[in-house]
């Protein structure tokens, strides 16, 4: 699988009932654990004081990432994502 740096911002539509937001957030946590277990979600961070996430995700290609991985997140319809394909750097200390 290839690795991608993904920056995600979530914007809940105005007027969305809080129960719907809570339901989707709970389902999102479950789905994230499933994607981590299958190797699609490698790492995930939230910048301090911000309502976005930055993660390293894995998929065969960007189409699979968007359609079959990120697209399965319950909050995906409310998300915008910037995807950057990654490749190993020769000076990466973690590659030895």
C-alpha positions in Angstrom: 0.0 0.0 0.0 1.1 3.6 -0.7 1.1 6.2 2.0 -0.7 9.6 2.0 -0.6 12.6 4.2 -4.2 13.7 4.7 -5.4 16.9 6.3 -9.1 16.8 7.2 -11.3 19.6 8.3 -14.8 18.9 9.4 -17.7 21.4 9.2 -21.0 20.2 10.6 -23.8 21.8 8.6 -25.8 24.5 10.5 -29.0 23.2 11.9 -27.8 19.6 12.2 -29.4 18.0 15.4 -26.8 17.3 18.1 -28.1 13.7 18.3 -27.0 13.2 14.7 -23.6 14.7 15.3 -23.1 12.5 18.4 -24.2 9.4 16.5 -21.8 10.1 13.6 -18.9 10.9 16.0 -19.4 7.6 17.8 -19.6 5.7 14.5 -16.5 7.6 13.3 -14.5 6.3 16.2 -15.5 2.7 15.5 -14.7 3.1 11.8 -11.3 4.6 12.5 -10.4 1.6 14.7 -11.5 -0.7 11.9 -9.4 1.2 9.3 -6.4 1.1 11.7 -6.8 -2.6 12.2 -6.7 -3.2 8.4 -3.6 -1.0 8.0 -5.4 1.9 6.2 -5.0 4.4 9.1 -1.4 4.5 10.3 -1.2 7.7 12.4 -3.6 10.5 13.3 -2.9 13.8 15.0 -5.0 16.9 15.9 -3.0 20.2 15.9 -3.3 21.9 19.3 -6.2 24.2 19.5 -7.5 23.4 16.0 -10.6 21.4 14.8 -8.8 19.5 12.1 -6.7 16.3 11.8 -3.6 15.3 10.1 -2.9 11.7 9.4 -0.9 9.1 7.5 -3.3 6.9 5.6 -2.5 3.9 3.3 -4.2 2.7 0.2 -3.4 1.3 -3.2 -3.8 4.7 -4.8 -5.6 8.0 -4.2 -8.8 6.8 -5.8 -9.0 3.9 -3.4 -8.1 6.2 -0.5 -10.9 8.6 -1.3 -13.6 6.1 -2.3 -13.0 3.0 -0.3 -11.2 4.3 2.8 -12.0 8.0 3.6 -15.4 7.7 1.9 -16.5 5.1 4.4 -16.1 7.5 7.3 -19.5 8.5 8.8 -18.5 12.2 8.9 -17.0 12.2 5.3 -19.9 14.2 3.8 -19.0 17.0 6.2 -15.3 16.8 5.6 -12.9 18.5 3.2 -9.5 16.7 2.7 -6.2 17.6 1.2 -4.3 14.5 0.1 -0.6 14.4 -0.6 1.0 11.2 -1.8 4.2 10.3 0.1 7.3 8.4 -0.9 10.3 7.4 1.3 13.1 9.9 1.8 16.6 8.5 1.7 17.4 10.3 5.0 14.4 9.0 6.9 15.8 7.8 10.2 12.8 5.4 10.5 13.7 3.5 7.3 16.8 1.8 8.7 
